């Protein structure tokens, strides 16, 4: 299934079900802020005290984790 084919509630559920690990709560929030709330990487970096590059890497990695299934 493609990202643009999912409703926000479906996407949120996928994120909640598939993002696990030590920083899972933060990572779920980051991914939802990007994909559902439309925050820019700069805004995510500021909100979570990350570099823009780190925010991008986190989002890319998490998207791969969810959508590879």
C-alpha positions as CSV (number, residue, x, y, z in Angstrom):
1,X,0.0,0.0,0.0
2,X,1.3,3.5,-0.8
3,X,1.4,6.4,1.5
4,X,-1.0,8.5,-0.5
5,X,-3.6,5.8,-0.4
6,X,-3.8,5.8,3.4
7,X,-6.1,7.9,5.5
8,X,-4.5,9.7,8.5
9,X,-6.1,7.3,10.9
10,X,-4.8,4.3,8.9
11,X,-1.3,5.8,8.8
12,X,-1.4,6.6,12.5
13,X,-2.3,3.0,13.3
14,X,0.5,1.7,11.0
15,X,3.0,3.9,12.8
16,X,1.8,2.8,16.2
17,X,1.9,-0.8,15.4
18,X,5.3,-0.9,13.6
19,X,7.6,1.5,15.4
20,X,9.2,-0.2,18.3
21,X,12.5,0.1,20.3
22,X,14.2,2.3,22.8
23,X,13.1,5.6,21.3
24,X,9.7,4.4,19.9
25,X,7.5,7.1,21.5
26,X,9.7,9.9,20.2
27,X,10.1,8.2,16.8
28,X,6.3,7.7,16.4
29,X,5.7,11.4,17.2
30,X,8.4,12.4,14.7
31,X,6.9,10.3,11.9
32,X,3.4,11.5,12.6
33,X,4.5,15.1,12.7
34,X,6.1,14.7,9.3
35,X,3.5,12.4,7.5
36,X,0.2,13.4,9.2
37,X,0.8,16.9,10.5
38,X,3.0,18.0,7.5
39,X,5.8,19.5,9.6
40,X,9.0,20.5,7.7
41,X,12.2,18.8,8.7
42,X,13.4,22.1,10.1
43,X,10.4,22.3,12.3
44,X,10.8,18.7,13.5
45,X,14.5,19.3,14.2
46,X,13.6,22.3,16.3
47,X,10.8,20.6,18.1
48,X,12.9,17.5,19.1
49,X,16.3,19.2,19.4
50,X,17.8,17.4,16.4
51,X,19.8,18.5,13.4
52,X,17.8,18.8,10.2
53,X,20.0,16.0,8.8
54,X,19.2,13.7,11.7
55,X,15.5,14.5,11.5
56,X,15.5,13.5,7.8
57,X,17.4,10.3,8.5
58,X,15.0,9.3,11.3
59,X,12.0,9.8,9.0
60,X,13.5,8.0,6.1
61,X,14.5,5.0,8.2
62,X,11.1,4.8,9.9
63,X,9.3,5.0,6.5
64,X,11.4,2.2,5.2
65,X,10.6,0.2,8.3
66,X,6.9,0.6,7.9
67,X,6.5,0.4,4.1
68,X,8.8,-2.5,3.4
69,X,6.2,-4.8,4.7
